[in-house]
Amino acid sequence: MKEKELLFEEKIEKAKELLNKLSKRDIALSDSLDFYKNGMKELEDAQKLLDEAKLVFKQEDKK
């Protein structure tokens, strides 16, 4: 479970970094689209990891 926690945290951190890049005023439109797409992918992946962790928790809770 620790590995998934680390992956989750890494993905959230990566999304934050991309958001900071998007906040800059001198960013090119093409770069902003790439940052946005990559950030959304990181957040989607993090959400999947979170959903998996919830499922494991629920399964363990039923035992």
PDB file of N, H, CA, C and O in Angstrom:
ATOM      1  N   MET A   1       0.824  -1.202   0.000  1.00  0.00           N
ATOM      2  CA  MET A   1       0.000   0.000   0.000  1.00  0.00           C
ATOM      3  C   MET A   1       0.863   1.258   0.000  1.00  0.00           C
ATOM      4  O   MET A   1       0.460   2.274  -0.567  1.00  0.00           O
ATOM      5  N   LYS A   2       2.021   1.216   0.612  1.00  0.00           N
ATOM      6  H   LYS A   2       2.349   0.391   1.073  1.00  0.00           H
ATOM      7  CA  LYS A   2       2.902   2.384   0.672  1.00  0.00           C
ATOM      8  C   LYS A   2       3.303   2.845  -0.734  1.00  0.00           C
ATOM      9  O   LYS A   2       3.388   4.044  -0.999  1.00  0.00           O
ATOM     10  N   GLU A   3       3.549   1.877  -1.638  1.00  0.00           N
ATOM     11  H   GLU A   3       3.479   0.903  -1.423  1.00  0.00           H
ATOM     12  CA  GLU A   3       3.949   2.234  -3.000  1.00  0.00           C
ATOM     13  C   GLU A   3       2.837   3.014  -3.691  1.00  0.00           C
ATOM     14  O   GLU A   3       3.112   3.993  -4.385  1.00  0.00           O
ATOM     15  N   LYS A   4       1.590   2.598  -3.511  1.00  0.00           N
ATOM     16  H   LYS A   4       1.367   1.803  -2.947  1.00  0.00           H
ATOM     17  CA  LYS A   4       0.467   3.306  -4.120  1.00  0.00           C
ATOM     18  C   LYS A   4       0.311   4.693  -3.503  1.00  0.00           C
ATOM     19  O   LYS A   4      -0.021   5.649  -4.204  1.00  0.00           O
ATOM     20  N   GLU A   5       0.546   4.809  -2.201  1.00  0.00           N
ATOM     21  H   GLU A   5       0.816   4.032  -1.632  1.00  0.00           H
ATOM     22  CA  GLU A   5       0.483   6.117  -1.552  1.00  0.00           C
ATOM     23  C   GLU A   5       1.515   7.049  -2.165  1.00  0.00           C
ATOM     24  O   GLU A   5       1.230   8.216  -2.433  1.00  0.00           O
ATOM     25  N   LEU A   6       2.712   6.526  -2.385  1.00  0.00           N
ATOM     26  H   LEU A   6       2.943   5.578  -2.168  1.00  0.00           H
ATOM     27  CA  LEU A   6       3.777   7.324  -2.957  1.00  0.00           C
ATOM     28  C   LEU A   6       3.408   7.744  -4.382  1.00  0.00           C
ATOM     29  O   LEU A   6       3.596   8.900  -4.760  1.00  0.00           O
ATOM     30  N   LEU A   7       2.885   6.809  -5.164  1.00  0.00           N
ATOM     31  H   LEU A   7       2.733   5.870  -4.857  1.00  0.00           H
ATOM     32  CA  LEU A   7       2.470   7.140  -6.518  1.00  0.00           C
ATOM     33  C   LEU A   7       1.381   8.202  -6.508  1.00  0.00           C
ATOM     34  O   LEU A   7       1.402   9.129  -7.317  1.00  0.00           O
ATOM     35  N   PHE A   8       0.432   8.065  -5.591  1.00  0.00           N
ATOM     36  H   PHE A   8       0.414   7.311  -4.934  1.00  0.00           H
ATOM     37  CA  PHE A   8      -0.656   9.036  -5.480  1.00  0.00           C
ATOM     38  C   PHE A   8      -0.086  10.422  -5.189  1.00  0.00           C
ATOM     39  O   PHE A   8      -0.429  11.401  -5.853  1.00  0.00           O
ATOM     40  N   GLU A   9       0.775  10.487  -4.202  1.00  0.00           N
ATOM     41  H   GLU A   9       1.053   9.692  -3.663  1.00  0.00           H
ATOM     42  CA  GLU A   9       1.368  11.767  -3.819  1.00  0.00           C
ATOM     43  C   GLU A   9       2.202  12.362  -4.954  1.00  0.00           C
ATOM     44  O   GLU A   9       2.194  13.574  -5.168  1.00  0.00           O
ATOM     45  N   GLU A  10       2.916  11.508  -5.674  1.00  0.00           N
ATOM     46  H   GLU A  10       2.923  10.524  -5.500  1.00  0.00           H
ATOM     47  CA  GLU A  10       3.725  11.981  -6.799  1.00  0.00           C
ATOM     48  C   GLU A  10       2.839  12.558  -7.895  1.00  0.00           C
ATOM     49  O   GLU A  10       3.167  13.587  -8.487  1.00  0.00           O
ATOM     50  N   LYS A  11       1.727  11.902  -8.162  1.00  0.00           N
ATOM     51  H   LYS A  11       1.461  11.067  -7.680  1.00  0.00           H
ATOM     52  CA  LYS A  11       0.825  12.371  -9.207  1.00  0.00           C
ATOM     53  C   LYS A  11       0.181  13.699  -8.819  1.00  0.00           C
ATOM     54  O   LYS A  11       0.028  14.585  -9.661  1.00  0.00           O
ATOM     55  N   ILE A  12      -0.192  13.838  -7.566  1.00  0.00           N
ATOM     56  H   ILE A  12      -0.068  13.119  -6.882  1.00  0.00           H
ATOM     57  CA  ILE A  12      -0.770  15.095  -7.099  1.00  0.00           C
ATOM     58  C   ILE A  12       0.280  16.209  -7.179  1.00  0.00           C
ATOM     59  O   ILE A  12      -0.028  17.327  -7.592  1.00  0.00           O
ATOM     60  N   GLU A  13       1.494  15.905  -6.791  1.00  0.00           N
ATOM     61  H   GLU A  13       1.744  14.997  -6.456  1.00  0.00           H
ATOM     62  CA  GLU A  13       2.576  16.902  -6.846  1.00  0.00           C
ATOM     63  C   GLU A  13       2.851  17.316  -8.293  1.00  0.00           C
ATOM     64  O   GLU A  13       3.049  18.498  -8.576  1.00  0.00           O
ATOM     65  N   LYS A  14       2.862  16.352  -9.197  1.00  0.00           N
ATOM     66  H   LYS A  14       2.701  15.392  -8.967  1.00  0.00           H
ATOM     67  CA  LYS A  14       3.086  16.653 -10.613  1.00  0.00           C
ATOM     68  C   LYS A  14       1.962  17.552 -11.141  1.00  0.00           C
ATOM     69  O   LYS A  14       2.220  18.495 -11.889  1.00  0.00           O
ATOM     70  N   ALA A  15       0.715  17.259 -10.751  1.00  0.00           N
ATOM     71  H   ALA A  15       0.505  16.494 -10.143  1.00  0.00           H
ATOM     72  CA  ALA A  15      -0.412  18.087 -11.177  1.00  0.00           C
ATOM     73  C   ALA A  15      -0.272  19.516 -10.636  1.00  0.00           C
ATOM     74  O   ALA A  15      -0.588  20.479 -11.334  1.00  0.00           O
ATOM     75  N   LYS A  16       0.197  19.648  -9.409  1.00  0.00           N
ATOM     76  H   LYS A  16       0.454  18.865  -8.842  1.00  0.00           H
ATOM     77  CA  LYS A  16       0.415  20.987  -8.831  1.00  0.00           C
ATOM     78  C   LYS A  16       1.479  21.752  -9.613  1.00  0.00           C
ATOM     79  O   LYS A  16       1.331  22.945  -9.876  1.00  0.00           O
ATOM     80  N   GLU A  17       2.551  21.056  -9.982  1.00  0.00           N
ATOM     81  H   GLU A  17       2.672  20.086  -9.769  1.00  0.00           H
ATOM     82  CA  GLU A  17       3.615  21.693 -10.760  1.00  0.00           C
ATOM     83  C   GLU A  17       3.079  22.186 -12.102  1.00  0.00           C
ATOM     84  O   GLU A  17       3.406  23.287 -12.546  1.00  0.00           O
ATOM     85  N   LEU A  18       2.256  21.362 -12.740  1.00  0.00           N
ATOM     86  H   LEU A  18       1.991  20.467 -12.380  1.00  0.00           H
ATOM     87  CA  LEU A  18       1.681  21.749 -14.027  1.00  0.00           C
ATOM     88  C   LEU A  18       0.725  22.926 -13.865  1.00  0.00           C
ATOM     89  O   LEU A  18       0.668  23.805 -14.725  1.00  0.00           O
ATOM     90  N   LEU A  19      -0.018  22.945 -12.776  1.00  0.00           N
ATOM     91  H   LEU A  19       0.028  22.231 -12.077  1.00  0.00           H
ATOM     92  CA  LEU A  19      -0.909  24.071 -12.507  1.00  0.00           C
ATOM     93  C   LEU A  19      -0.119  25.361 -12.325  1.00  0.00           C
ATOM     94  O   LEU A  19      -0.524  26.416 -12.812  1.00  0.00           O
ATOM     95  N   ASN A  20       0.997  25.277 -11.630  1.00  0.00           N
ATOM     96  H   ASN A  20       1.327  24.420 -11.234  1.00  0.00           H
ATOM     97  CA  ASN A  20       1.858  26.458 -11.467  1.00  0.00           C
ATOM     98  C   ASN A  20       2.373  26.963 -12.809  1.00  0.00           C
ATOM     99  O   ASN A  20       2.448  28.169 -13.042  1.00  0.00           O
ATOM    100  N   LYS A  21       2.729  26.027 -13.691  1.00  0.00           N
ATOM    101  H   LYS A  21       2.668  25.047 -13.501  1.00  0.00           H
ATOM    102  CA  LYS A  21       3.182  26.428 -15.020  1.00  0.00           C
ATOM    103  C   LYS A  21       2.055  27.096 -15.800  1.00  0.00           C
ATOM    104  O   LYS A  21       2.284  28.057 -16.535  1.00  0.00           O
ATOM    105  N   LEU A  22       0.839  26.582 -15.636  1.00  0.00           N
ATOM    106  H   LEU A  22       0.654  25.802 -15.039  1.00  0.00           H
ATOM    107  CA  LEU A  22      -0.317  27.175 -16.320  1.00  0.00           C
ATOM    108  C   LEU A  22      -0.623  28.582 -15.821  1.00  0.00           C
ATOM    109  O   LEU A  22      -1.198  29.391 -16.550  1.00  0.00           O
ATOM    110  N   SER A  23      -0.247  28.871 -14.603  1.00  0.00           N
ATOM    111  H   SER A  23       0.220  28.215 -14.011  1.00  0.00           H
ATOM    112  CA  SER A  23      -0.539  30.171 -13.999  1.00  0.00           C
ATOM    113  C   SER A  23       0.359  31.292 -14.515  1.00  0.00           C
ATOM    114  O   SER A  23       0.068  32.471 -14.309  1.00  0.00           O
ATOM    115  N   LYS A  24       1.433  30.929 -15.176  1.00  0.00           N
ATOM    116  H   LYS A  24       1.669  29.972 -15.343  1.00  0.00           H
ATOM    117  CA  LYS A  24       2.359  31.943 -15.684  1.00  0.00           C
ATOM    118  C   LYS A  24       1.733  32.679 -16.866  1.00  0.00           C
ATOM    119  O   LYS A  24       1.058  32.079 -17.702  1.00  0.00           O
ATOM    120  N   ARG A  25       1.964  33.964 -16.918  1.00  0.00           N
ATOM    121  H   ARG A  25       2.512  34.452 -16.239  1.00  0.00           H
ATOM    122  CA  ARG A  25       1.364  34.806 -17.966  1.00  0.00           C
ATOM    123  C   ARG A  25       2.050  34.670 -19.319  1.00  0.00           C
ATOM    124  O   ARG A  25       1.425  34.899 -20.355  1.00  0.00           O
ATOM    125  N   ASP A  26       3.313  34.305 -19.321  1.00  0.00           N
ATOM    126  H   ASP A  26       3.820  34.119 -18.480  1.00  0.00           H
ATOM    127  CA  ASP A  26       4.065  34.273 -20.578  1.00  0.00           C
ATOM    128  C   ASP A  26       4.070  32.895 -21.247  1.00  0.00           C
ATOM    129  O   ASP A  26       4.956  32.604 -22.050  1.00  0.00           O
ATOM    130  N   ILE A  27       3.109  32.064 -20.929  1.00  0.00           N
ATOM    131  H   ILE A  27       2.390  32.301 -20.276  1.00  0.00           H
ATOM    132  CA  ILE A  27       3.054  30.719 -21.473  1.00  0.00           C
ATOM    133  C   ILE A  27       2.399  30.724 -22.860  1.00  0.00           C
ATOM    134  O   ILE A  27       1.423  31.437 -23.094  1.00  0.00           O
ATOM    135  N   ALA A  28       2.943  29.930 -23.760  1.00  0.00           N
ATOM    136  H   ALA A  28       3.735  29.350 -23.570  1.00  0.00           H
ATOM    137  CA  ALA A  28       2.370  29.810 -25.105  1.00  0.00           C
ATOM    138  C   ALA A  28       1.102  28.965 -25.039  1.00  0.00           C
ATOM    139  O   ALA A  28       0.971  28.101 -24.172  1.00  0.00           O
ATOM    140  N   LEU A  29       0.186  29.210 -25.939  1.00  0.00           N
ATOM    141  H   LEU A  29       0.291  29.911 -26.644  1.00  0.00           H
ATOM    142  CA  LEU A  29      -1.082  28.482 -25.946  1.00  0.00           C
ATOM    143  C   LEU A  29      -0.865  26.978 -26.112  1.00  0.00           C
ATOM    144  O   LEU A  29      -1.495  26.176 -25.422  1.00  0.00           O
ATOM    145  N   SER A  30       0.017  26.603 -27.019  1.00  0.00           N
ATOM    146  H   SER A  30       0.529  27.255 -27.579  1.00  0.00           H
ATOM    147  CA  SER A  30       0.274  25.173 -27.235  1.00  0.00           C
ATOM    148  C   SER A  30       0.847  24.522 -25.974  1.00  0.00           C
ATOM    149  O   SER A  30       0.504  23.386 -25.648  1.00  0.00           O
ATOM    150  N   ASP A  31       1.721  25.245 -25.269  1.00  0.00           N
ATOM    151  H   ASP A  31       2.000  26.168 -25.535  1.00  0.00           H
ATOM    152  CA  ASP A  31       2.282  24.716 -24.021  1.00  0.00           C
ATOM    153  C   ASP A  31       1.199  24.595 -22.961  1.00  0.00           C
ATOM    154  O   ASP A  31       1.158  23.617 -22.215  1.00  0.00           O
ATOM    155  N   SER A  32       0.327  25.584 -22.895  1.00  0.00           N
ATOM    156  H   SER A  32       0.360  26.379 -23.501  1.00  0.00           H
ATOM    157  CA  SER A  32      -0.726  25.535 -21.879  1.00  0.00           C
ATOM    158  C   SER A  32      -1.660  24.357 -22.117  1.00  0.00           C
ATOM    159  O   SER A  32      -2.121  23.728 -21.165  1.00  0.00           O
ATOM    160  N   LEU A  33      -1.942  24.053 -23.378  1.00  0.00           N
ATOM    161  H   LEU A  33      -1.568  24.564 -24.152  1.00  0.00           H
ATOM    162  CA  LEU A  33      -2.790  22.895 -23.689  1.00  0.00           C
ATOM    163  C   LEU A  33      -2.112  21.591 -23.267  1.00  0.00           C
ATOM    164  O   LEU A  33      -2.749  20.692 -22.718  1.00  0.00           O
ATOM    165  N   ASP A  34      -0.820  21.510 -23.534  1.00  0.00           N
ATOM    166  H   ASP A  34      -0.303  22.240 -23.980  1.00  0.00           H
ATOM    167  CA  ASP A  34      -0.067  20.315 -23.121  1.00  0.00           C
ATOM    168  C   ASP A  34      -0.046  20.180 -21.603  1.00  0.00           C
ATOM    169  O   ASP A  34      -0.262  19.089 -21.075  1.00  0.00           O
ATOM    170  N   PHE A  35       0.209  21.269 -20.905  1.00  0.00           N
ATOM    171  H   PHE A  35       0.385  22.155 -21.334  1.00  0.00           H
ATOM    172  CA  PHE A  35       0.228  21.231 -19.440  1.00  0.00           C
ATOM    173  C   PHE A  35      -1.135  20.825 -18.892  1.00  0.00           C
ATOM    174  O   PHE A  35      -1.231  20.040 -17.948  1.00  0.00           O
ATOM    175  N   TYR A  36      -2.186  21.371 -19.497  1.00  0.00           N
ATOM    176  H   TYR A  36      -2.108  22.009 -20.264  1.00  0.00           H
ATOM    177  CA  TYR A  36      -3.543  21.048 -19.055  1.00  0.00           C
ATOM    178  C   TYR A  36      -3.842  19.552 -19.249  1.00  0.00           C
ATOM    179  O   TYR A  36      -4.328  18.886 -18.335  1.00  0.00           O
ATOM    180  N   LYS A  37      -3.548  19.038 -20.441  1.00  0.00           N
ATOM    181  H   LYS A  37      -3.153  19.578 -21.184  1.00  0.00           H
ATOM    182  CA  LYS A  37      -3.803  17.624 -20.729  1.00  0.00           C
ATOM    183  C   LYS A  37      -3.009  16.719 -19.780  1.00  0.00           C
ATOM    184  O   LYS A  37      -3.542  15.753 -19.232  1.00  0.00           O
ATOM    185  N   ASN A  38      -1.737  17.047 -19.599  1.00  0.00           N
ATOM    186  H   ASN A  38      -1.305  17.831 -20.043  1.00  0.00           H
ATOM    187  CA  ASN A  38      -0.894  16.239 -18.717  1.00  0.00           C
ATOM    188  C   ASN A  38      -1.369  16.326 -17.270  1.00  0.00           C
ATOM    189  O   ASN A  38      -1.367  15.326 -16.553  1.00  0.00           O
ATOM    190  N   GLY A  39      -1.772  17.508 -16.845  1.00  0.00           N
ATOM    191  H   GLY A  39      -1.773  18.321 -17.428  1.00  0.00           H
ATOM    192  CA  GLY A  39      -2.281  17.679 -15.482  1.00  0.00           C
ATOM    193  C   GLY A  39      -3.555  16.888 -15.250  1.00  0.00           C
ATOM    194  O   GLY A  39      -3.722  16.265 -14.202  1.00  0.00           O
ATOM    195  N   MET A  40      -4.453  16.912 -16.228  1.00  0.00           N
ATOM    196  H   MET A  40      -4.317  17.419 -17.079  1.00  0.00           H
ATOM    197  CA  MET A  40      -5.703  16.152 -16.103  1.00  0.00           C
ATOM    198  C   MET A  40      -5.418  14.652 -16.050  1.00  0.00           C
ATOM    199  O   MET A  40      -6.073  13.920 -15.308  1.00  0.00           O
ATOM    200  N   LYS A  41      -4.450  14.200 -16.831  1.00  0.00           N
ATOM    201  H   LYS A  41      -3.918  14.795 -17.434  1.00  0.00           H
ATOM    202  CA  LYS A  41      -4.089  12.773 -16.799  1.00  0.00           C
ATOM    203  C   LYS A  41      -3.537  12.391 -15.430  1.00  0.00           C
ATOM    204  O   LYS A  41      -3.889  11.344 -14.886  1.00  0.00           O
ATOM    205  N   GLU A  42      -2.680  13.228 -14.880  1.00  0.00           N
ATOM    206  H   GLU A  42      -2.394  14.079 -15.322  1.00  0.00           H
ATOM    207  CA  GLU A  42      -2.124  12.952 -13.553  1.00  0.00           C
ATOM    208  C   GLU A  42      -3.234  12.875 -12.505  1.00  0.00           C
ATOM    209  O   GLU A  42      -3.221  11.996 -11.644  1.00  0.00           O
ATOM    210  N   LEU A  43      -4.191  13.795 -12.582  1.00  0.00           N
ATOM    211  H   LEU A  43      -4.203  14.510 -13.282  1.00  0.00           H
ATOM    212  CA  LEU A  43      -5.302  13.794 -11.618  1.00  0.00           C
ATOM    213  C   LEU A  43      -6.209  12.582 -11.808  1.00  0.00           C
ATOM    214  O   LEU A  43      -6.686  12.006 -10.830  1.00  0.00           O
ATOM    215  N   GLU A  44      -6.450  12.192 -13.054  1.00  0.00           N
ATOM    216  H   GLU A  44      -6.063  12.660 -13.848  1.00  0.00           H
ATOM    217  CA  GLU A  44      -7.262  11.002 -13.315  1.00  0.00           C
ATOM    218  C   GLU A  44      -6.572   9.753 -12.769  1.00  0.00           C
ATOM    219  O   GLU A  44      -7.211   8.899 -12.154  1.00  0.00           O
ATOM    220  N   ASP A  45      -5.272   9.657 -12.998  1.00  0.00           N
ATOM    221  H   ASP A  45      -4.753  10.351 -13.497  1.00  0.00           H
ATOM    222  CA  ASP A  45      -4.506   8.515 -12.481  1.00  0.00           C
ATOM    223  C   ASP A  45      -4.527   8.496 -10.950  1.00  0.00           C
ATOM    224  O   ASP A  45      -4.670   7.437 -10.340  1.00  0.00           O
ATOM    225  N   ALA A  46      -4.387   9.661 -10.341  1.00  0.00           N
ATOM    226  H   ALA A  46      -4.271  10.522 -10.837  1.00  0.00           H
ATOM    227  CA  ALA A  46      -4.427   9.750  -8.877  1.00  0.00           C
ATOM    228  C   ALA A  46      -5.804   9.334  -8.358  1.00  0.00           C
ATOM    229  O   ALA A  46      -5.904   8.664  -7.330  1.00  0.00           O
ATOM    230  N   GLN A  47      -6.861   9.729  -9.064  1.00  0.00           N
ATOM    231  H   GLN A  47      -6.779  10.273  -9.899  1.00  0.00           H
ATOM    232  CA  GLN A  47      -8.215   9.350  -8.656  1.00  0.00           C
ATOM    233  C   GLN A  47      -8.406   7.839  -8.742  1.00  0.00           C
ATOM    234  O   GLN A  47      -9.047   7.246  -7.874  1.00  0.00           O
ATOM    235  N   LYS A  48      -7.860   7.217  -9.773  1.00  0.00           N
ATOM    236  H   LYS A  48      -7.339   7.698 -10.478  1.00  0.00           H
ATOM    237  CA  LYS A  48      -7.943   5.759  -9.906  1.00  0.00           C
ATOM    238  C   LYS A  48      -7.241   5.081  -8.730  1.00  0.00           C
ATOM    239  O   LYS A  48      -7.757   4.117  -8.163  1.00  0.00           O
ATOM    240  N   LEU A  49      -6.059   5.590  -8.368  1.00  0.00           N
ATOM    241  H   LEU A  49      -5.640   6.372  -8.828  1.00  0.00           H
ATOM    242  CA  LEU A  49      -5.337   5.020  -7.232  1.00  0.00           C
ATOM    243  C   LEU A  49      -6.129   5.184  -5.941  1.00  0.00           C
ATOM    244  O   LEU A  49      -6.162   4.283  -5.103  1.00  0.00           O
ATOM    245  N   LEU A  50      -6.758   6.328  -5.791  1.00  0.00           N
ATOM    246  H   LEU A  50      -6.731   7.060  -6.471  1.00  0.00           H
ATOM    247  CA  LEU A  50      -7.575   6.576  -4.605  1.00  0.00           C
ATOM    248  C   LEU A  50      -8.780   5.637  -4.568  1.00  0.00           C
ATOM    249  O   LEU A  50      -9.123   5.107  -3.511  1.00  0.00           O
ATOM    250  N   ASP A  51      -9.421   5.432  -5.715  1.00  0.00           N
ATOM    251  H   ASP A  51      -9.143   5.863  -6.573  1.00  0.00           H
ATOM    252  CA  ASP A  51     -10.564   4.519  -5.785  1.00  0.00           C
ATOM    253  C   ASP A  51     -10.152   3.086  -5.452  1.00  0.00           C
ATOM    254  O   ASP A  51     -10.877   2.369  -4.763  1.00  0.00           O
ATOM    255  N   GLU A  52      -8.989   2.677  -5.943  1.00  0.00           N
ATOM    256  H   GLU A  52      -8.399   3.259  -6.503  1.00  0.00           H
ATOM    257  CA  GLU A  52      -8.472   1.340  -5.637  1.00  0.00           C
ATOM    258  C   GLU A  52      -8.218   1.192  -4.137  1.00  0.00           C
ATOM    259  O   GLU A  52      -8.528   0.158  -3.545  1.00  0.00           O
ATOM    260  N   ALA A  53      -7.659   2.220  -3.540  1.00  0.00           N
ATOM    261  H   ALA A  53      -7.407   3.059  -4.021  1.00  0.00           H
ATOM    262  CA  ALA A  53      -7.384   2.176  -2.098  1.00  0.00           C
ATOM    263  C   ALA A  53      -8.683   2.093  -1.306  1.00  0.00           C
ATOM    264  O   ALA A  53      -8.754   1.380  -0.306  1.00  0.00           O
ATOM    265  N   LYS A  54      -9.701   2.810  -1.741  1.00  0.00           N
ATOM    266  H   LYS A  54      -9.644   3.390  -2.554  1.00  0.00           H
ATOM    267  CA  LYS A  54     -11.001   2.749  -1.066  1.00  0.00           C
ATOM    268  C   LYS A  54     -11.585   1.351  -1.161  1.00  0.00           C
ATOM    269  O   LYS A  54     -12.140   0.838  -0.190  1.00  0.00           O
ATOM    270  N   LEU A  55     -11.462   0.728  -2.338  1.00  0.00           N
ATOM    271  H   LEU A  55     -11.011   1.145  -3.127  1.00  0.00           H
ATOM    272  CA  LEU A  55     -11.977  -0.620  -2.538  1.00  0.00           C
ATOM    273  C   LEU A  55     -11.268  -1.606  -1.621  1.00  0.00           C
ATOM    274  O   LEU A  55     -11.914  -2.454  -1.005  1.00  0.00           O
ATOM    275  N   VAL A  56      -9.958  -1.505  -1.527  1.00  0.00           N
ATOM    276  H   VAL A  56      -9.433  -0.817  -2.028  1.00  0.00           H
ATOM    277  CA  VAL A  56      -9.197  -2.385  -0.644  1.00  0.00           C
ATOM    278  C   VAL A  56      -9.628  -2.162   0.806  1.00  0.00           C
ATOM    279  O   VAL A  56      -9.799  -3.119   1.561  1.00  0.00           O
ATOM    280  N   PHE A  57      -9.802  -0.912   1.186  1.00  0.00           N
ATOM    281  H   PHE A  57      -9.664  -0.134   0.572  1.00  0.00           H
ATOM    282  CA  PHE A  57     -10.223  -0.592   2.553  1.00  0.00           C
ATOM    283  C   PHE A  57     -11.589  -1.194   2.847  1.00  0.00           C
ATOM    284  O   PHE A  57     -11.793  -1.770   3.916  1.00  0.00           O
ATOM    285  N   LYS A  58     -12.528  -1.069   1.909  1.00  0.00           N
ATOM    286  H   LYS A  58     -12.362  -0.601   1.041  1.00  0.00           H
ATOM    287  CA  LYS A  58     -13.869  -1.622   2.110  1.00  0.00           C
ATOM    288  C   LYS A  58     -13.820  -3.135   2.217  1.00  0.00           C
ATOM    289  O   LYS A  58     -14.534  -3.721   3.031  1.00  0.00           O
ATOM    290  N   GLN A  59     -12.988  -3.774   1.407  1.00  0.00           N
ATOM    291  H   GLN A  59     -12.408  -3.297   0.746  1.00  0.00           H
ATOM    292  CA  GLN A  59     -12.862  -5.230   1.439  1.00  0.00           C
ATOM    293  C   GLN A  59     -12.277  -5.681   2.772  1.00  0.00           C
ATOM    294  O   GLN A  59     -12.722  -6.675   3.345  1.00  0.00           O
ATOM    295  N   GLU A  60     -11.284  -4.952   3.262  1.00  0.00           N
ATOM    296  H   GLU A  60     -10.923  -4.144   2.796  1.00  0.00           H
ATOM    297  CA  GLU A  60     -10.671  -5.283   4.546  1.00  0.00           C
ATOM    298  C   GLU A  60     -11.650  -5.037   5.685  1.00  0.00           C
ATOM    299  O   GLU A  60     -11.641  -5.763   6.680  1.00  0.00           O
ATOM    300  N   ASP A  61     -12.478  -4.038   5.549  1.00  0.00           N
ATOM    301  H   ASP A  61     -12.485  -3.449   4.741  1.00  0.00           H
ATOM    302  CA  ASP A  61     -13.447  -3.683   6.588  1.00  0.00           C
ATOM    303  C   ASP A  61     -14.512  -4.767   6.721  1.00  0.00           C
ATOM    304  O   ASP A  61     -15.042  -4.981   7.811  1.00  0.00           O
ATOM    305  N   LYS A  62     -14.827  -5.446   5.634  1.00  0.00           N
ATOM    306  H   LYS A  62     -14.397  -5.272   4.748  1.00  0.00           H
ATOM    307  CA  LYS A  62     -15.854  -6.488   5.637  1.00  0.00           C
ATOM    308  C   LYS A  62     -15.359  -7.771   6.305  1.00  0.00           C
ATOM    309  O   LYS A  62     -16.172  -8.595   6.722  1.00  0.00           O
ATOM    310  N   LYS A  63     -14.069  -7.951   6.412  1.00  0.00           N
ATOM    311  H   LYS A  63     -13.408  -7.282   6.073  1.00  0.00           H
ATOM    312  CA  LYS A  63     -13.513  -9.194   6.983  1.00  0.00           C
ATOM    313  C   LYS A  63     -13.686  -9.246   8.467  1.00  0.00           C
ATOM    314  O   LYS A  63     -13.277 -10.217   9.103  1.00  0.00           O
TER     315      LYS A  63
END
